[in-house]
Amino acid sequence: MLRRAPFRPRNGFTTIESLIAAVVFLVGLAGLLGALVQARGATGQARRLMQATDVANDLAEQIQLWNFNDPRLAQNASLCADDPLDKADAMLKPGSAEHNAYVACMHGEVMLRLGGASFGGLQRAAFKDEDKVDTRNETVYQRYYIVRVQDVREGVRRMQVWVKVLYTDAGEPRVVTTQTMRIQMGGV
């Protein structure tokens, strides 16, 4: 009678165990890659918002340097001056009659260069996105501003200026608005 040697477990993994471990690892890796892609998109979106805010602040700071009676600071038509925050979201509806009317009543690039005066901030409000390739992924920012002048009392005038920057993010129009105020005392 032949005796069998006692069963001794071998060290290591079987092929099936290795395949199962690889599948579990790949499922985890796929989830991680999805999160990384989503994070990159959110970072790009935040970058465009930050750039739009910088463009708006740049224009607001330049406007602060203009004389109170500068022709570029002429008061806007009532459509814009009465609703400077665009509560109807007309700017977010490109191509609509509402959008065209609202944009037409604001001051834009033409007004920034009125009378040969140069605009001292950005000459062209456009930035390359993450890949920095010249022919694609450029975000262009359109700058507008609204001026409202009010007589506060005898010899005191208040000028409110709303700067709006329109841009496209993920195919959707977005608007950033900032405000600045100036006071003129005496010599009205």
Summary of the structure (lengths in Angstrom):
residues: 188
radius of gyration: 29.5
end to end distance: 122.3
largest distance: 123.7
contacts: 455
relative contact order: 0.16
helix: 41%
strand: 25%
